[in-house]
Amino acid sequence: MVGLIILGFFWSPYDPEAMQGSLKLSGPALAHVFGTDQFGRDVFSRILVGAGNTLIVALGTIVIGGGVGILAGAVTGYFGGWLDEILMRVNDALAAFPSVLLALVIISVWGTGKYKVMLALGIAFIPSFARIVRGEFLRCREEDYIVSARLIGVSAPRILFVHILPNIMPALLSALAIGFNNAVVQEAGMSYLGIGVQPPDASLGLMLSESQTYLASGPWCAIFPGIFLILLILGVNMLGEGILDRFGGGR
């Protein structure tokens, strides 16, 4: 799935925005393997490009939410004290809002668009990553090898990012995979509602939204983007579970 998405950044069988009225809602055939949509655009080409936009938003969400959440969770989990209380109360305030609702509030202020969605979802995902990382750091900071490192004068940043972080990578990678899936689903849902990726850009959620009127006359316009979305989410979910089973099963 990732290989197809990367391919879509460099090549597609047709221009995903090229409209051909004579080919409106043509069924799957050799020329257009996934058929064409209500404007005569090639569905397969739009899936490749739309999945790329979905991937960019999901990865950007993980970079923003994961980066800030990991840093906040590491600091609070290791040092504790008043810093832990302040940051975790802020984290609780963010977590009190459902992530989609928080993203909707942010988008209503900043406006719609691919990068606005990425930033909004990234902020909304910070609390979940911070909680996971904080719990792992709380568990690890009392381990013998960490106590020994402190006794011989190893600096706190080195303990955080050289000694503890590598040891929580299985749980962290699994959490990142789950977060990626959630970002894909939420981006698709927001684009479906018309507040995510905006036309003429393609998105899997936007394609599902545009095709709902033509389910009887052109069901392939919804079926193929939906299958692609399901397979992408399923693949990343299985990857996350595999990483946890392979590297984290013995914890």
Secondary structure, 3 states (H helix, E strand, C coil): CHHHHHHHHHCCCCCCCCCCHHHCCCCCCCCCCCCECCCCCEHHHHHHHHHHHHHHHHHHHHHHHHHHHHHHHHHHHHHCHHHHHHHHHHHHHHHCCCHHHHHHHHHHHHCCCHHHHHHHHHHHHHHHHHHHHHHHHHHHCCCHHHHHHHHCCCCHHHHHHHHHHHHHHHHHHHHHHHHHHHHHHHHHHHHHCCCCCCCCCCCHHHHHHHHHHHCCCCCHHHHHHHHHHHHHHHHHHHHHHHHHHHHHCCC
